Amino acid sequence: MLSLPSAPEPGRSDQSRARVLIVDDSVVARAAIGRMIEATPRFTVAGSVSDARSALAFLRDERVDIVLLDIAMPGTDGLTALPELLRVARGAKVLIVSSTASEGAAATIQALALGAADTMVKPGVGSLAGKFADLLEERMSRLMEAPVSVPVANIAPPPGEALPSIPDFDIVAIGASTGGIHALSALLRALPTQFDVPIVITQHLPASFMPYFAAQLAILAGRPCDVATDLMRLRSSSIVVAPGDAHMRISRMSNGGVIRLSDERSHSGCMPSVDPMFASVADSYGSRALCVVLSGMGRDGSIGARAVLSAGGSVVVQDRGSSVVWGMPGSVADAGQATAILPPDAIGRLIAQRRARR
């Protein structure tokens, strides 16, 4: 069932406000969330529907900026519908708002891997106000973060043209935040099973997410994936992800790389932070380091990327068109620190292509 939004308040133009589609089977939740959205100066309700089928029909005819999607709905559930919703949404960002989207929940990681921009827990009907309203506005505002200007150089090659060339490497270090899980999925799926270089990943997620996140990456990549522990040794053909409550640094020993964990404050304020990982890779691997910056808000990774380039290594960033938020990759590209700017699947092919020539 489709509910039309109420008329805008006098003196406030809907044309200047970001358009939001609410998808939730609870009429009470739709009404409460709709009132929260209309009370903000930046957002307006473009539509309110009770199921995924109605959402798809709405998005085929109307453009929106953000889709608020519940998971547990009659008929097609939100996770099942998510890939098709993203296909017809023409660039709209999907924010999962569901009682099942708790930290560490399998549904949360799955939603992010399928392309959701972010997730948040929907409280009980009696708590749909106050703090939740403020948090919802904050999350939507972050998703509407304006992209950084893009340099004219190093843009992804047109289809059919050769990928850029990068120097050889002994480690791949990847940093990501909002939208990064979906990008990681595309990158890792592009790597062949015989790819044997260790991969280390810092993804901005709470500690409670990490065990399931590592398990999901192992399935996607077809190779072992572990949550980092102090003094863990890097293995060929494996992936290690930073824990949610510590920075991951890499030291190089005579018999391979070793992980060291630390909890000092980072320049970005993130925990874990991409910058310490990149800086340590630059120190330990020098020109044999390849670092990748995927979708994410803020500037985490830009300081470490500078260190990697200074050491002779390579830095590849995700392009703006495929990024949910182009903050992190955009900050590196805007500073002229990107060796190449590519969509995630092309980054994976670039990595595989270089190793195949050895």
Number of C-alpha atoms within 10 A of each C-alpha: 12 13 14 11 16 13 10 13 10 6 6 11 11 18 9 11 16 18 21 25 27 27 27 27 20 15 14 13 19 21 16 17 22 21 17 21 21 20 15 13 14 17 22 27 25 23 23 27 24 20 26 27 16 14 25 20 13 20 20 13 9 15 17 20 20 24 28 22 29 27 26 16 17 12 10 14 16 22 24 13 18 21 15 12 24 19 13 18 23 14 15 23 25 27 24 27 22 21 14 19 21 17 18 17 14 15 17 26 24 17 25 23 22 19 22 27 28 24 25 19 17 19 15 9 11 9 12 16 16 9 9 17 18 12 13 21 18 12 15 23 14 15 23 17 14 11 17 17 12 19 14 8 12 18 19 18 14 8 7 6 8 10 18 15 12 17 13 17 19 18 21 21 23 25 30 27 26 28 26 29 28 23 26 26 22 20 22 21 18 20 20 16 13 11 15 17 18 18 21 29 23 28 26 26 22 14 18 15 19 24 15 17 25 21 14 19 23 18 13 17 22 16 17 16 22 20 20 26 17 13 13 16 19 23 16 17 17 19 24 26 24 30 27 22 19 22 25 30 25 27 19 16 10 5 8 13 23 17 22 19 20 14 12 12 13 15 13 16 10 18 24 30 30 33 27 23 29 33 22 21 30 28 16 18 22 21 20 19 25 30 29 25 32 37 30 27 24 20 18 29 30 25 19 23 28 22 21 27 20 14 19 16 24 27 27 28 29 31 24 23 11 16 24 29 28 31 25 28 34 31 25 27 31 16 12 14 22 28 22 24 28 23 21 29 19 19 28 20 18 23 24 18 17 16 17 11 7 6
